[in-house]
Amino acid sequence: MTKTVPAERSSTNLTRFAALLSERKAPRYIAVEGPIGVGKTTLTRRLAEALRYPLLLEPAQDNPFLDDFYRDGKSNALPTQLFFLLHRARQMRELPGNDLLGPSIVSDFLMDKDELFAKLTLTEEEFALYRQIESALHIEAPVPDLVIYLQARTDVLLERVRQRGIKGEQSMAPDYLESLAQAYTEFFHFYDKAPLLIVNANEIDLANNDAHFEALFEEMLNIDGMRRYFNPHPTLL
């Protein structure tokens, strides 16, 4: 059975976040998205810690086809994509459903974006098969209360992938990452299902710089309407 991962607890800055949350209401279901290397899982973990929410993480490290996909590309695209689809569908079914307001959770993926990867990597025939399987699963994914979309240039993504040193990712082709980043840009240009916070993550360090994370956290609490942009200059944070 797939379970949400409990967020790690720490005393670091939690008093400050508690004070902010006493004044403003946090979204209950937050999905963090963006291309590989942009820092979405790191941000997801920090948000879960600050909000004391459980985590829902996509199973990238569990996908047995992913390393071969990074090395060989399209020849391994279909099993890679179907593994993610089936796993995410199970995760959606296992979300708590007894709360009328929906789950309190932070996720590092948005179910709607699954087709983004499928369209980018699959042949026309494979994509048709993927759509048939997706339709048969009857996935009912709750709509997040907030989506945070992290953007960064391709050179920044490549450097962050290199720095984190995950073996399979080191063989990723730069043009694939560039195409993926562009696909995300197009996807979120038209996205209107949930409030969207678009973050320029080129210069900020959400993993190691508390001031940068706190600035984004406050921006998240202040969002109103359906779309907001956060374009910080690091020297001003």
C-alpha positions as CSV (number, residue, x, y, z in Angstrom):
1,M,0.0,0.0,0.0
2,T,1.2,3.5,-0.9
3,K,1.3,5.8,2.1
4,T,2.1,9.5,2.5
5,V,5.5,10.1,3.9
6,P,5.5,11.9,7.3
7,A,7.3,15.2,7.1
8,E,10.4,15.6,9.2
9,R,10.1,17.9,12.2
10,S,12.7,20.4,13.3
11,S,12.7,23.5,15.5
12,T,14.4,25.6,12.8
13,N,12.2,28.6,12.0
14,L,9.1,26.8,13.0
15,T,8.2,29.5,15.6
16,R,8.3,32.1,12.9
17,F,6.1,30.0,10.6
18,A,3.7,29.4,13.4
19,A,3.4,33.2,13.9
20,L,2.7,33.7,10.2
21,L,0.1,31.0,10.2
22,S,-1.7,32.5,13.2
23,E,-2.4,35.6,11.0
24,R,-3.0,33.9,7.6
25,K,-4.6,30.7,6.5
26,A,-2.4,28.3,4.5
27,P,-3.7,26.3,1.6
28,R,-4.6,22.7,2.6
29,Y,-3.5,20.9,-0.5
30,I,-0.3,22.3,-2.2
31,A,1.3,20.8,-5.3
32,V,4.8,21.9,-6.2
33,E,5.8,21.4,-9.9
34,G,8.6,22.2,-12.3
35,P,11.1,20.5,-14.5
36,I,13.8,18.0,-13.3
37,G,16.4,19.8,-11.2
38,V,14.4,22.9,-10.4
39,G,14.1,21.9,-6.7
40,K,10.4,20.9,-6.4
41,T,11.0,18.0,-4.0
42,T,13.3,20.1,-1.8
43,L,10.6,22.8,-1.6
44,T,7.9,20.2,-0.9
45,R,9.8,18.9,2.0
46,R,10.5,22.3,3.5
47,L,6.8,23.3,3.1
48,A,5.6,20.1,4.8
49,E,8.0,20.8,7.7
50,A,6.8,24.4,8.1
51,L,3.1,23.5,7.8
52,R,3.3,20.2,9.6
53,Y,1.7,18.5,6.7
54,P,2.4,15.0,5.4
55,L,4.3,14.5,2.1
56,L,3.1,12.9,-1.1
57,L,6.2,12.3,-3.3
58,E,6.4,10.9,-6.8
59,P,8.3,7.6,-6.9
60,A,11.2,8.6,-9.2
61,Q,13.8,6.5,-7.3
62,D,11.5,3.5,-7.5
63,N,11.0,3.5,-11.2
64,P,13.1,0.6,-12.6
65,F,12.9,2.0,-16.2
66,L,14.0,5.6,-15.5
67,D,17.8,5.1,-15.7
68,D,17.5,3.3,-19.1
69,F,15.2,6.1,-20.3
70,Y,17.7,8.8,-19.5
71,R,20.4,6.7,-21.3
72,D,18.4,5.5,-24.3
73,G,15.5,7.9,-24.6
74,K,12.4,7.0,-26.5
75,S,13.1,3.2,-26.5
76,N,12.3,3.1,-22.8
77,A,9.7,5.9,-22.7
78,L,6.5,3.9,-22.6
79,P,7.3,1.6,-19.6
80,T,8.8,4.6,-17.8
81,Q,5.6,6.6,-18.3
82,L,3.2,3.8,-17.5
83,F,5.0,3.1,-14.2
84,F,4.5,6.7,-13.1
85,L,0.9,6.7,-14.3
86,L,0.0,3.6,-12.4
87,H,1.8,4.6,-9.3
88,R,0.3,8.1,-9.2
89,A,-3.2,6.7,-9.8
90,R,-2.7,4.5,-6.8
91,Q,-1.5,7.4,-4.7
92,M,-4.6,9.4,-5.7
93,R,-6.9,6.6,-4.6
94,E,-5.2,6.4,-1.3
95,L,-5.5,10.0,-0.4
96,P,-7.6,10.6,2.8
97,G,-11.2,11.2,1.6
98,N,-13.1,11.6,4.8
99,D,-12.6,15.3,5.2
100,L,-15.1,17.6,3.5
101,L,-12.4,20.2,3.0
102,G,-10.1,17.7,1.4
103,P,-6.6,16.5,2.5
104,S,-4.0,18.6,4.2
105,I,-0.9,17.6,2.2
106,V,2.1,18.8,0.2
107,S,2.9,17.0,-3.0
108,D,5.8,17.2,-5.5
109,F,3.7,16.4,-8.5
110,L,0.4,17.4,-10.1
111,M,-1.6,14.6,-11.6
112,D,-2.7,16.8,-14.5
113,K,0.9,17.1,-15.8
114,D,1.3,13.4,-16.4
115,E,0.3,13.8,-20.1
116,L,3.0,16.5,-20.4
117,F,5.7,13.9,-20.2
118,A,3.7,11.4,-22.3
119,K,3.3,13.9,-25.2
120,L,7.0,14.8,-25.1
121,T,8.4,11.2,-25.0
122,L,6.0,8.8,-26.6
123,T,5.3,8.0,-30.3
124,E,1.8,8.6,-31.6
125,E,0.9,4.9,-31.2
126,E,2.3,4.7,-27.7
127,F,0.5,7.9,-26.7
128,A,-2.8,6.4,-27.9
129,L,-2.2,3.3,-25.8
130,Y,-1.2,5.5,-22.8
131,R,-4.5,7.4,-23.2
132,Q,-6.5,4.2,-23.3
133,I,-4.9,2.9,-20.1
134,E,-5.3,6.3,-18.4
135,S,-9.0,6.4,-19.3
136,A,-9.5,2.8,-18.0
137,L,-8.0,3.8,-14.6
138,H,-10.8,6.4,-14.0
139,I,-8.4,8.6,-11.9
140,E,-10.2,11.1,-9.7
141,A,-7.5,13.5,-8.5
142,P,-8.5,16.3,-6.1
143,V,-7.8,19.8,-7.3
144,P,-5.0,21.5,-5.2
145,D,-5.8,24.6,-3.3
146,L,-2.5,26.0,-4.6
147,V,0.0,25.0,-7.3
148,I,3.6,26.3,-7.0
149,Y,5.4,26.2,-10.3
150,L,9.2,26.6,-10.2
151,Q,10.9,27.9,-13.3
152,A,14.6,28.0,-14.2
153,R,16.8,28.3,-17.2
154,T,18.1,25.1,-18.8
155,D,21.7,25.8,-17.8
156,V,20.6,26.2,-14.1
157,L,18.7,22.9,-14.3
158,L,21.7,21.1,-15.7
159,E,24.0,22.4,-13.1
160,R,21.6,21.5,-10.3
161,V,21.2,18.0,-11.7
162,R,25.0,17.7,-11.8
163,Q,25.4,18.9,-8.2
164,R,22.9,16.5,-6.7
165,G,24.7,13.7,-8.4
166,I,21.9,11.1,-8.9
167,K,23.6,8.6,-11.1
168,G,20.9,7.9,-13.7
169,E,20.3,11.6,-14.2
170,Q,23.9,12.3,-15.3
171,S,23.3,10.8,-18.7
172,M,20.2,13.1,-19.3
173,A,20.5,14.9,-22.7
174,P,20.5,18.7,-22.4
175,D,18.0,19.0,-25.3
176,Y,15.6,16.8,-23.4
177,L,15.7,19.0,-20.4
178,E,15.3,22.1,-22.5
179,S,12.3,20.5,-24.3
180,L,10.8,19.5,-20.9
181,A,11.2,23.1,-19.5
182,Q,9.5,24.5,-22.5
183,A,6.7,22.0,-22.2
184,Y,6.1,23.0,-18.6
185,T,6.0,26.7,-19.7
186,E,3.4,25.9,-22.2
187,F,1.4,23.8,-19.8
188,F,1.2,26.4,-17.1
189,H,0.5,29.2,-19.5
190,F,-2.9,27.7,-20.0
191,Y,-3.4,26.1,-16.5
192,D,-6.5,27.5,-14.7
193,K,-7.8,24.7,-12.5
194,A,-6.2,26.1,-9.3
195,P,-4.5,29.2,-8.0
196,L,-1.0,29.3,-9.4
197,L,2.2,30.8,-7.9
198,I,4.9,31.1,-10.6
199,V,8.4,31.3,-9.1
200,N,11.5,32.4,-10.8
201,A,13.9,29.9,-9.2
202,N,17.1,30.8,-11.2
203,E,18.9,32.7,-8.4
204,I,17.2,31.5,-5.1
205,D,18.5,28.6,-3.0
206,L,15.5,27.0,-1.4
207,A,17.5,24.1,-0.1
208,N,20.1,26.0,1.9
209,N,19.0,29.6,2.3
210,D,16.4,30.2,5.0
211,A,15.7,33.8,4.0
212,H,14.9,32.7,0.4
213,F,12.5,30.0,1.7
214,E,10.8,32.3,4.1
215,A,10.2,34.9,1.4
216,L,8.6,32.3,-0.8
217,F,6.5,31.0,2.2
218,E,5.2,34.5,2.9
219,E,4.4,35.0,-0.8
220,M,2.4,31.7,-0.8
221,L,0.3,32.9,2.2
222,N,-0.4,36.2,0.5
223,I,-1.6,34.8,-2.8
224,D,-5.0,36.1,-4.0
225,G,-6.7,35.4,-7.3
226,M,-5.8,32.7,-9.7
227,R,-2.2,33.7,-10.7
228,R,0.7,35.4,-9.0
229,Y,4.4,35.8,-9.9
230,F,7.3,35.7,-7.5
231,N,10.5,37.0,-9.2
232,P,12.9,37.7,-6.4
233,H,16.4,39.1,-6.7
234,P,18.5,37.3,-4.1
235,T,20.3,40.4,-2.9
236,L,17.0,41.8,-1.8
237,L,15.9,38.8,0.3
